[in-house]
Amino acid sequence: MKLSKENILKNLKNPGAIRPDCVGEVTSTNMLVKQKGLSGEPEGYLLVAESQTAGRGRLGRNFVSPANGIYMSLLLRPSCSPSEALRITPVAAVAVAEAITEISGRRAEIKWVNDIYMDGRKVCGILTESVLSSESGGLSFAVLGIGINVSEPEGGFPEEIKDIAGAIYEYKKAPENFRERLIAEIWNRFMIYYGNLGNPENAKKYRALSMMPGRAVTVLSDYLSGQGRKATVLTVDDDFGLIVRYADGTTETLTAGDVSLKLRN
Ligand code: BTN
């Protein structure tokens, strides 16, 4: 079944705030929504694609985007400072984890800072790309992109991600209208958090959904070289920084964007 714009609209609590557009295969919804932003499209435009040929991930990586997933990008024009806008990604992670749990009935958790895991496997990635205004130096707009593996692709996940990637429905087909209900539930929740980005309750919710406390990790400050330092996660602070303790007893607060994390067993 193809994605239905009507079914998304039917499940949105405030359909005026989001204007969905459902399409087949595209290069990258983030890239296309960025073009919309540059041509003056107002906040709330949502592009949802069946698949992507050039899905973009964090740190310049590719995001594998086969059919039957959810690949969507929302255009935002936040009136806050660029530093406050850094909260968009973590509150989106809260909205996605809560929505998946609500609609699928199975617990989804957040791996700092912007991955959603179920049963130890990554089922969703989030990438927010911001465009600054050349005049004011402030934020002109942001594109919030979310990619979700709903069902396992035919033939399984590609070799390079098969040890990490999972799907909400590993072995069976998603129920009818699952994708549309999930899409609407994500935006119903996100728009509340986005309306009050500075609310300390957001970080509380993030902590409650975090799979990180107590986890052994390798902190990769240089992702490409794979160089890393072993640490144990303590908690996530109110600014969504990850507090870790190294083997020598020192602690550090990691900021998203600077580092990448590998889970250890
Ligand atoms: C990551 O896990 O590194 C982030 C992945 C973000 C993927 C989504 S899919 C929809 C949107 N369009 C893109 O090209 N990327 C984001």
Residues whose N, C-alpha, C, O or C-beta is under 5 A from the ligand:
A	BS01	BTN	S28 T29 N30 A54 G55 R56 G57 R58 F63 Y71 M72 S73 G125 I126 L127 G145 I146 G147
